[in-house]
Amino acid sequence: MFDKIAKVVRRYEEVERQMTDPAILSDHMKLTELAQERSDLQALVEAYQRHQKLSEELREAETMMELEDDPDMVAMAKDEIDSLGEQIEALEIEMRRLLIPKDPRDDKNVYIEIRAGAGGDEAGIFAGDLLRMYTRYAEGRNWKTDIVSENATGVGGYKEVTMSVKGRGAYSRLKFESGVHRVQRVPITESQGRIHTSTATVAVMPEIDDVEITLDERDLEITAEFSSGPGGQHMQKNATAARIIHKPTGMMVKIQSERSLTQNKRLGMAIIQARLQEIEEEKQHAAVAADRKSQIGTGDRSEKIRTYNYPQTRVTDHRIGFSNYNLPVVMDGDIDPFIDALTIADEAEKLADVA
């Protein structure tokens, strides 16, 4: 663990050094970037510095206890050693937690996509129940929700429905909801009172960033060429066409629609920028699609992450073996006990990797 912390401390010191460099001070974008990185590292560095100070105090107290003959002074030194040991242990736990990489998506808004799985009409009705559960949960946190697409069934449910949730930390709280949710109850469509098992899949996807591509002219090869085609003497005598190659991708455009080289160059750069932006957006959409596919599986009953058992008024999350026996309250949006337990389990698993 301390080897990893030492690397963080060195990086922190390097960032601070860079922030005093005159070349960086004149680059607002780079300075902002470094300031954010320093802020992200600061808590761990300060905890480490506090740990170093307490460790030195502990060594001094241990030396004093070894050399001291007065029983009262020895007892005092022992109390101090015990107190310092507890503080150091707590700091080491905190430093392990701070070493866990923060998910950069945690503060993002999300889209929750709910689809009826196995179980026919009852699966669609259950999908509607889950939609209400998440809507109520969001309302309790003063988050804004909107239905962005829906495909309703004729019995009060949904084949599929997608809701946007806008609010700070939405992804951090809802990301563990992805997967197959299973319900066990007597459907309203069941005439003989038999318990059915149905499913709905939930996918929680962070909102895609607005892509802003900035062209670096050092990445461009720009040449002036004579325009081709009709245009009279003006076109023949002046190299007004702009041929631009984006060297990192090999993308090339040639613009001759405007009357001046400057105008054609500006338009060509705008086209390359738009193409690069489209490529980046497609990458993000592909990543979201792959993430969604991995979240929901096939929707089969055997893939469930959580079961809502109405006869027993029990909700069980199978990933952590956690149950709540107040199903009506859960379905009314009180899912924090599950989210808190899943967050703690996830953090414990990550802490185990920080040696």
C-alpha positions as CSV (number, residue, x, y, z in Angstrom):
1,M,0.0,0.0,0.0
2,F,2.7,2.5,1.0
3,D,4.5,2.0,-2.4
4,K,1.3,3.1,-4.1
5,I,0.9,6.0,-1.8
6,A,4.5,7.1,-2.4
7,K,3.7,7.2,-6.2
8,V,0.7,9.4,-5.5
9,V,2.8,11.7,-3.3
10,R,5.4,12.1,-6.0
11,R,2.7,12.9,-8.6
12,Y,1.1,15.4,-6.2
13,E,4.5,17.2,-5.8
14,E,5.1,17.1,-9.5
15,V,1.6,18.7,-10.1
16,E,2.4,21.4,-7.6
17,R,5.7,22.1,-9.3
18,Q,4.0,22.3,-12.7
19,M,1.4,24.7,-11.4
20,T,4.2,27.3,-10.7
21,D,5.7,27.0,-14.2
22,P,5.2,30.2,-16.1
23,A,4.3,28.3,-19.2
24,I,1.5,26.5,-17.4
25,L,0.3,29.6,-15.7
26,S,-0.4,31.2,-19.0
27,D,-2.4,28.1,-20.2
28,H,-5.7,28.4,-18.4
29,M,-7.0,25.0,-19.7
30,K,-3.9,23.1,-18.5
31,L,-3.9,24.9,-15.2
32,T,-7.5,24.0,-14.5
33,E,-6.7,20.4,-15.4
34,L,-3.8,20.3,-12.9
35,A,-5.8,22.0,-10.2
36,Q,-8.5,19.3,-10.5
37,E,-5.8,16.6,-10.3
38,R,-4.3,18.2,-7.3
39,S,-7.7,18.4,-5.6
40,D,-8.3,14.7,-6.4
41,L,-5.0,13.7,-4.8
42,Q,-5.0,16.1,-1.8
43,A,-7.0,14.0,0.7
44,L,-4.7,11.0,0.3
45,V,-1.5,13.0,0.5
46,E,-2.8,14.8,3.7
47,A,-3.8,11.5,5.3
48,Y,-0.3,10.1,4.5
49,Q,1.4,13.2,6.0
50,R,-0.7,12.9,9.1
51,H,0.2,9.2,9.2
52,Q,3.9,10.0,9.0
53,K,3.6,12.6,11.8
54,L,1.7,10.2,14.1
55,S,4.2,7.4,13.4
56,E,7.1,9.6,14.5
57,E,5.2,10.5,17.7
58,L,4.6,6.8,18.3
59,R,8.3,6.0,18.0
60,E,9.1,8.8,20.4
61,A,6.5,7.6,22.9
62,E,7.9,4.0,22.7
63,T,11.4,5.2,23.3
64,M,10.3,7.3,26.3
65,M,8.5,4.3,27.8
66,E,11.6,2.1,27.4
67,L,13.8,4.7,29.1
68,E,11.4,5.9,31.8
69,D,11.6,4.5,35.4
70,D,8.7,6.5,36.9
71,P,5.6,4.2,36.9
72,D,3.3,7.2,36.3
73,M,5.3,8.3,33.3
74,V,5.4,4.8,31.9
75,A,1.6,4.5,32.3
76,M,1.2,7.9,30.6
77,A,3.4,6.8,27.7
78,K,1.5,3.6,27.3
79,D,-1.8,5.5,27.1
80,E,-0.3,7.7,24.4
81,I,1.0,4.7,22.5
82,D,-2.4,3.1,22.6
83,S,-4.1,6.3,21.4
84,L,-1.6,6.8,18.6
85,G,-1.9,3.2,17.5
86,E,-5.7,3.6,17.1
87,Q,-5.3,6.8,15.2
88,I,-2.7,5.3,12.9
89,E,-4.9,2.2,12.3
90,A,-7.9,4.4,11.4
91,L,-5.7,6.5,9.0
92,E,-4.5,3.3,7.3
93,I,-8.1,2.2,6.7
94,E,-8.9,5.7,5.3
95,M,-5.8,5.7,3.1
96,R,-6.8,2.3,1.6
97,R,-10.2,3.7,0.9
98,L,-8.7,6.8,-0.8
99,L,-6.5,4.6,-2.9
100,I,-9.6,3.1,-4.5
101,P,-10.0,4.7,-8.0
102,K,-13.1,6.9,-8.1
103,D,-15.5,6.0,-10.8
104,P,-15.5,9.1,-13.0
105,R,-19.2,8.4,-13.9
106,D,-20.5,8.5,-10.4
107,D,-21.8,12.1,-10.5
108,K,-23.4,11.7,-13.9
109,N,-27.1,11.8,-14.8
110,V,-28.5,8.4,-15.9
111,Y,-30.9,6.7,-18.2
112,I,-32.8,3.8,-16.7
113,E,-34.0,1.3,-19.3
114,I,-36.6,-1.3,-18.0
115,R,-37.8,-4.1,-20.3
116,A,-40.3,-6.9,-19.7
117,G,-38.5,-10.2,-19.6
118,A,-40.0,-13.7,-19.0
119,G,-43.6,-13.9,-17.9
120,G,-45.8,-12.4,-20.6
121,D,-48.3,-9.7,-19.5
122,E,-47.2,-10.0,-15.8
123,A,-43.6,-9.1,-16.8
124,G,-44.8,-5.9,-18.4
125,I,-46.8,-5.0,-15.3
126,F,-43.8,-5.7,-13.1
127,A,-41.7,-3.4,-15.4
128,G,-44.3,-0.7,-14.6
129,D,-43.9,-1.4,-10.9
130,L,-40.1,-1.0,-11.1
131,L,-40.5,2.3,-13.1
132,R,-42.7,3.6,-10.3
133,M,-40.2,2.4,-7.6
134,Y,-37.3,4.3,-9.3
135,T,-39.5,7.4,-9.9
136,R,-40.4,7.5,-6.2
137,Y,-36.8,7.0,-5.2
138,A,-35.7,9.9,-7.4
139,E,-38.4,12.1,-6.0
140,G,-37.2,11.4,-2.5
141,R,-33.8,12.8,-3.5
142,N,-35.2,15.8,-5.4
143,W,-33.9,14.4,-8.7
144,K,-35.7,15.3,-11.9
145,T,-37.2,12.4,-14.0
146,D,-38.6,12.2,-17.5
147,I,-39.9,9.4,-19.6
148,V,-37.9,9.6,-22.8
149,S,-39.4,6.5,-24.6
150,E,-42.0,4.0,-23.9
151,N,-43.8,1.0,-25.4
152,A,-46.8,0.3,-23.2
153,T,-48.8,-2.9,-23.1
154,G,-52.6,-3.1,-23.0
155,V,-52.7,-4.3,-19.4
156,G,-51.1,-1.3,-17.6
157,G,-47.5,-2.3,-18.1
158,Y,-44.6,-1.8,-20.4
159,K,-42.8,-3.9,-23.0
160,E,-40.0,-1.4,-22.5
161,V,-39.6,2.1,-21.0
162,T,-36.7,4.5,-20.6
163,M,-36.5,7.2,-18.0
164,S,-33.9,9.9,-17.6
165,V,-32.8,10.8,-14.0
166,K,-31.0,14.1,-13.5
167,G,-29.4,14.8,-10.2
168,R,-26.0,14.9,-8.5
169,G,-24.7,11.4,-7.8
170,A,-27.5,9.6,-9.7
171,Y,-25.2,7.0,-11.3
172,S,-23.3,6.4,-8.0
173,R,-26.6,5.4,-6.3
174,L,-28.3,3.6,-9.1
175,K,-25.5,1.7,-10.9
176,F,-26.0,-1.4,-8.8
177,E,-29.7,-1.7,-10.0
178,S,-28.6,-3.1,-13.4
179,G,-29.6,-6.7,-14.0
180,V,-32.5,-9.1,-14.0
181,H,-35.2,-8.4,-11.3
182,R,-37.6,-11.3,-10.5
183,V,-41.1,-11.1,-9.1
184,Q,-43.1,-13.9,-7.4
185,R,-46.8,-13.2,-6.9
186,V,-50.3,-14.0,-8.1
187,P,-50.8,-11.9,-11.2
188,I,-54.0,-9.8,-11.6
189,T,-54.5,-11.8,-14.8
190,E,-54.4,-15.1,-12.9
191,S,-57.9,-16.5,-12.3
192,Q,-56.9,-19.5,-10.2
193,G,-54.7,-17.8,-7.6
194,R,-51.4,-19.5,-8.7
195,I,-48.1,-17.8,-7.9
196,H,-46.2,-16.9,-11.1
197,T,-42.5,-16.0,-11.5
198,S,-41.8,-13.2,-14.0
199,T,-38.8,-10.9,-14.7
200,A,-37.9,-7.5,-16.0
201,T,-34.4,-6.3,-16.9
202,V,-32.9,-3.0,-15.8
203,A,-30.0,-1.2,-17.4
204,V,-28.6,1.9,-15.8
205,M,-26.5,4.0,-18.3
206,P,-24.6,7.2,-17.5
207,E,-25.5,10.2,-19.7
208,I,-23.0,10.6,-22.5
209,D,-20.7,13.6,-22.3
210,D,-21.1,16.4,-24.9
211,V,-18.1,15.8,-27.1
212,E,-16.0,18.9,-27.8
213,I,-13.2,18.2,-30.2
214,T,-10.5,20.9,-30.4
215,L,-8.2,20.7,-33.4
216,D,-4.5,21.2,-32.9
217,E,-3.1,22.8,-36.1
218,R,0.1,20.9,-35.5
219,D,-1.9,17.8,-36.4
220,L,-2.9,19.3,-39.7
221,E,-1.2,19.4,-43.0
222,I,-2.7,22.3,-45.0
223,T,-1.8,23.1,-48.6
224,A,-3.2,25.6,-51.0
225,E,-4.2,24.3,-54.5
226,F,-5.7,25.8,-57.6
227,S,-9.4,25.3,-57.7
228,S,-10.8,23.0,-60.5
229,G,-13.8,23.4,-62.6
230,P,-15.5,26.6,-63.9
231,G,-14.7,29.9,-62.3
232,G,-13.0,32.2,-64.8
233,Q,-9.8,34.0,-64.5
234,H,-10.0,34.5,-60.7
235,M,-9.9,30.7,-60.1
236,Q,-7.2,30.1,-62.6
237,K,-4.7,32.6,-61.2
238,N,-5.1,32.1,-57.4
239,A,-4.5,29.0,-55.3
240,T,-7.7,29.4,-53.3
241,A,-8.6,25.7,-52.6
242,A,-7.6,24.3,-49.3
243,R,-6.4,20.7,-49.0
244,I,-6.3,19.6,-45.3
245,I,-5.0,16.3,-43.9
246,H,-5.6,15.3,-40.3
247,K,-2.3,13.5,-39.7
248,P,-3.3,11.3,-36.7
249,T,-6.2,9.7,-38.7
250,G,-5.3,10.4,-42.3
251,M,-8.6,12.1,-42.8
252,M,-8.5,14.5,-45.8
253,V,-10.8,17.2,-47.2
254,K,-10.4,19.6,-50.1
255,I,-12.6,22.7,-50.1
256,Q,-12.9,25.1,-53.0
257,S,-16.4,26.4,-52.6
258,E,-15.4,29.7,-51.1
259,R,-13.6,32.5,-52.9
260,S,-10.6,32.8,-50.6
261,L,-8.1,30.4,-49.2
262,T,-8.8,31.5,-45.7
263,Q,-12.5,30.8,-46.0
264,N,-11.9,27.4,-47.6
265,K,-9.3,26.6,-44.9
266,R,-11.8,27.5,-42.1
267,L,-14.6,25.4,-43.7
268,G,-12.3,22.4,-44.2
269,M,-11.1,22.5,-40.5
270,A,-14.8,22.7,-39.4
271,I,-15.6,19.6,-41.5
272,I,-12.7,17.6,-40.0
273,Q,-13.7,18.7,-36.5
274,A,-17.3,17.6,-37.1
275,R,-16.1,14.2,-38.5
276,L,-13.8,13.7,-35.5
277,Q,-16.7,14.6,-33.1
278,E,-19.0,12.1,-34.8
279,I,-16.4,9.4,-34.5
280,E,-16.0,10.1,-30.8
281,E,-19.7,10.1,-30.2
282,E,-20.0,6.8,-32.0
283,K,-17.3,5.4,-29.7
284,Q,-19.3,6.5,-26.6
285,H,-22.5,5.1,-28.0
286,A,-20.8,1.8,-28.7
287,A,-19.4,1.7,-25.2
288,V,-22.8,2.3,-23.7
289,A,-24.4,-0.4,-25.9
290,A,-21.8,-2.9,-24.8
291,D,-22.3,-1.9,-21.2
292,R,-26.0,-2.3,-21.5
293,K,-25.7,-5.7,-23.0
294,S,-23.4,-6.9,-20.2
295,Q,-25.8,-5.5,-17.6
296,I,-29.1,-7.2,-18.5
297,G,-28.1,-10.6,-19.9
298,T,-30.9,-12.5,-21.5
299,G,-33.6,-11.7,-19.0
300,D,-34.0,-15.4,-17.9
301,R,-35.3,-16.1,-14.4
302,S,-32.0,-17.9,-13.5
303,E,-30.0,-14.7,-14.0
304,K,-31.8,-12.7,-11.3
305,I,-30.0,-10.2,-9.1
306,R,-33.0,-9.5,-6.9
307,T,-36.3,-11.2,-6.1
308,Y,-39.5,-9.5,-5.0
309,N,-41.6,-12.1,-3.2
310,Y,-45.1,-10.8,-2.6
311,P,-46.5,-13.7,-0.5
312,Q,-43.7,-13.4,2.0
313,T,-43.4,-9.6,1.6
314,R,-39.7,-10.1,1.1
315,V,-37.2,-8.5,-1.2
316,T,-33.8,-10.3,-1.5
317,D,-30.7,-9.2,-3.3
318,H,-28.9,-12.4,-4.3
319,R,-25.5,-10.7,-4.9
320,I,-25.0,-10.0,-1.2
321,G,-27.6,-12.2,0.5
322,F,-29.4,-9.2,1.9
323,S,-33.2,-9.3,2.5
324,N,-35.8,-6.7,3.5
325,Y,-39.2,-7.9,4.8
326,N,-41.1,-4.7,4.1
327,L,-41.8,-5.2,0.4
328,P,-44.6,-2.4,0.1
329,V,-42.1,0.2,1.4
330,V,-39.4,-1.0,-1.0
331,M,-41.8,-0.8,-4.0
332,D,-42.6,2.7,-2.9
333,G,-39.0,3.7,-3.5
334,D,-37.2,3.0,-0.2
335,I,-34.3,1.1,-1.8
336,D,-31.5,2.9,0.1
337,P,-30.9,-0.2,2.4
338,F,-30.0,-2.3,-0.7
339,I,-27.9,0.5,-2.3
340,D,-26.0,1.1,0.9
341,A,-25.3,-2.6,1.4
342,L,-24.2,-3.0,-2.2
343,T,-21.9,0.0,-2.0
344,I,-20.3,-1.3,1.2
345,A,-19.8,-4.7,-0.4
346,D,-18.3,-3.2,-3.5
347,E,-15.9,-1.0,-1.5
348,A,-14.8,-4.0,0.6
349,E,-14.0,-6.0,-2.5
350,K,-11.9,-3.1,-3.9
351,L,-10.2,-2.6,-0.5
352,A,-9.1,-6.2,-0.6
353,D,-7.1,-5.4,-3.8
354,V,-5.3,-2.5,-2.1
355,A,-2.4,-4.2,-0.3
